[in-house]
Amino acid sequence: MNRIYPFLVLMLTAGFLQTSVVVAQTVGNTPCGQEREVESQLMTPEMFERLSDAFELIGEEQYSEAYQDLLDLRDRRLNDTEKATVEQALGFSAAQMERYDQAISHMREAIRLDVLPDNQHFEMILQVAQLLHLVEQYDEALLQLDYWFCVSTEDAQKFAEVWVLKASLHIQQEDYPEALTAIDQAIEISEDPEEAWYRVKLGMHLELKQYSPAVDVLKILIQMDSNRKDYWMQLAGSYLELNDNQEAMAALRLAYRKNLLDRSSEFLQLAGLLQEQDSPRQAAEVMQDGLRRGIIEATSRNWEMAAGAWFEAREMDESLAAYERAGELSDSGRIDFQRASILTNLEDWPNVIDSASRALEKGGLTDSQVGNAHLLVGMAQFNEGDLDAAESAFQQAQNYDRVADAASEWINHIGSTRQRIARN
């Protein structure tokens, strides 16, 4: 709203109140595109002085006092030029006091009188559009602004903020293509486009599902503020919409390195993308970091995901430790069984016995897993030299079809081992 006052000063210093002006194109009852001729009326010396005093108060930001003085002036017998000037000044003062409805009323009256020079007259059309936007009368504001575009000069339309206003009004109408066109124009004509304008542009691309240009805008926004988390998240999301998971992972990873991620879902998404992109070690490190910091909830499922990533990265000690945490948090023996299988490959027989026995005790296994758990216990007991315990475990395993044959072979092997021991 601060663009009104300079024109009031200009009227006084350049003598616009005392000249006849011929202007092209106006508002009011004159259709857009038609020319208007305006002959301003002379102002009395007393009126000129009283207005000068009011303008001085406005210049000192004493808007309430100026407004009251101007109301007193309006009650006098005035010609149309004097009336329009007073109404314009009343509108400006009311706007500065955030009395927007009053400001609109005053400025509309000045416009209706249709006697002020082009620069002031057209400026008020724009100001009314801005005020209507402030009071959320968006449709009417857009009509007013479109008229301003019709009657304003090409130079006046190089004012970027006018295009931002137009974009905002189209957004309120959910006319996103027009909003995008307007905000693009604002950015193009500005020497230093504001970050907020690029955010508007981004929003329009996302609303229109234009993800490739959205990526381009986000790269600009990240250059403006690389510590703003939502830019990185939107960049990753846009890449995912483009099915470019590698770039999505790279964006999230950079955000992670900048310590911007602070939600469990973000850590899990990054870890999942890292595993998908054949980076299991990095995925495991992200999971472990999130779990350690309490960002990722310490559930059995999350620790199991970390364990699986460590296993894929061939970091067996880390994997086993994570599986142990997962097993401790699970009511099912499934994870303990999985841990026992890994320990078997490592020939860590005491821990195989412990994990497999715990899996059987907890339950929740399939028949195949139960049979294999008994088989693992038997193998571990055998390698620990406890043939009786091993035989008992294999006898249990014989009750399960999928491992019955293997269990029988182990029992025969135990028999042969006993005979060999007896001969020696």
Rosetta blueprint (number, residue, H / E / L):
1 M L
2 N L
3 R L
4 I L
5 Y H
6 P H
7 F H
8 L H
9 V H
10 L H
11 M H
12 L H
13 T H
14 A H
15 G L
16 F H
17 L H
18 Q H
19 T L
20 S L
21 V E
22 V E
23 V E
24 A L
25 Q L
26 T L
27 V L
28 G L
29 N L
30 T L
31 P L
32 C L
33 G L
34 Q L
35 E L
36 R E
37 E E
38 V E
39 E L
40 S L
41 Q L
42 L L
43 M L
44 T L
45 P H
46 E H
47 M H
48 F H
49 E H
50 R H
51 L H
52 S H
53 D H
54 A H
55 F H
56 E H
57 L H
58 I H
59 G H
60 E L
61 E L
62 Q L
63 Y H
64 S H
65 E H
66 A H
67 Y H
68 Q H
69 D H
70 L H
71 L H
72 D H
73 L H
74 R H
75 D L
76 R L
77 R L
78 L L
79 N L
80 D H
81 T H
82 E H
83 K H
84 A H
85 T H
86 V H
87 E H
88 Q H
89 A H
90 L H
91 G H
92 F H
93 S H
94 A H
95 A H
96 Q H
97 M L
98 E L
99 R L
100 Y H
101 D H
102 Q H
103 A H
104 I H
105 S H
106 H H
107 M H
108 R H
109 E H
110 A H
111 I H
112 R H
113 L H
114 D L
115 V L
116 L L
117 P L
118 D H
119 N H
120 Q H
121 H H
122 F H
123 E H
124 M H
125 I H
126 L H
127 Q H
128 V H
129 A H
130 Q H
131 L H
132 L H
133 H H
134 L H
135 V L
136 E L
137 Q L
138 Y H
139 D H
140 E H
141 A H
142 L H
143 L H
144 Q H
145 L H
146 D H
147 Y H
148 W H
149 F H
150 C H
151 V H
152 S L
153 T L
154 E L
155 D L
156 A H
157 Q H
158 K H
159 F L
160 A H
161 E H
162 V H
163 W H
164 V H
165 L H
166 K H
167 A H
168 S H
169 L H
170 H H
171 I H
172 Q H
173 Q L
174 E L
175 D L
176 Y H
177 P H
178 E H
179 A H
180 L H
181 T H
182 A H
183 I H
184 D H
185 Q H
186 A H
187 I H
188 E H
189 I H
190 S L
191 E L
192 D L
193 P L
194 E L
195 E H
196 A H
197 W H
198 Y H
199 R H
200 V H
201 K H
202 L H
203 G H
204 M H
205 H H
206 L H
207 E H
208 L L
209 K L
210 Q L
211 Y H
212 S H
213 P H
214 A H
215 V H
216 D H
217 V H
218 L H
219 K H
220 I H
221 L H
222 I H
223 Q H
224 M H
225 D L
226 S L
227 N L
228 R L
229 K H
230 D H
231 Y H
232 W H
233 M H
234 Q H
235 L H
236 A H
237 G H
238 S H
239 Y H
240 L H
241 E H
242 L L
243 N L
244 D L
245 N H
246 Q H
247 E H
248 A H
249 M H
250 A H
251 A H
252 L H
253 R H
254 L H
255 A H
256 Y H
257 R H
258 K L
259 N L
260 L L
261 L L
262 D L
263 R L
264 S H
265 S H
266 E H
267 F H
268 L H
269 Q H
270 L H
271 A H
272 G H
273 L H
274 L H
275 Q H
276 E H
277 Q L
278 D L
279 S L
280 P H
281 R H
282 Q H
283 A H
284 A H
285 E H
286 V H
287 M H
288 Q H
289 D H
290 G H
291 L H
292 R H
293 R H
294 G L
295 I L
296 I L
297 E L
298 A L
299 T L
300 S H
301 R H
302 N H
303 W H
304 E H
305 M H
306 A H
307 A H
308 G H
309 A H
310 W H
311 F H
312 E H
313 A L
314 R L
315 E L
316 M H
317 D H
318 E H
319 S H
320 L H
321 A H
322 A H
323 Y H
324 E H
325 R H
326 A H
327 G H
328 E H
329 L L
330 S L
331 D L
332 S L
333 G L
334 R H
335 I H
336 D H
337 F H
338 Q H
339 R H
340 A H
341 S H
342 I H
343 L H
344 T H
345 N H
346 L L
347 E L
348 D L
349 W H
350 P H
351 N H
352 V H
353 I H
354 D H
355 S H
356 A H
357 S H
358 R H
359 A H
360 L H
361 E H
362 K H
363 G L
364 G L
365 L L
366 T L
367 D H
368 S H
369 Q H
370 V H
371 G H
372 N H
373 A H
374 H H
375 L H
376 L H
377 V H
378 G H
379 M H
380 A H
381 Q H
382 F H
383 N H
384 E L
385 G L
386 D L
387 L H
388 D H
389 A H
390 A H
391 E H
392 S H
393 A H
394 F H
395 Q H
396 Q H
397 A H
398 Q L
399 N L
400 Y L
401 D H
402 R H
403 V H
404 A H
405 D H
406 A H
407 A H
408 S H
409 E H
410 W H
411 I H
412 N H
413 H H
414 I H
415 G H
416 S H
417 T H
418 R H
419 Q H
420 R H
421 I H
422 A H
423 R H
424 N L
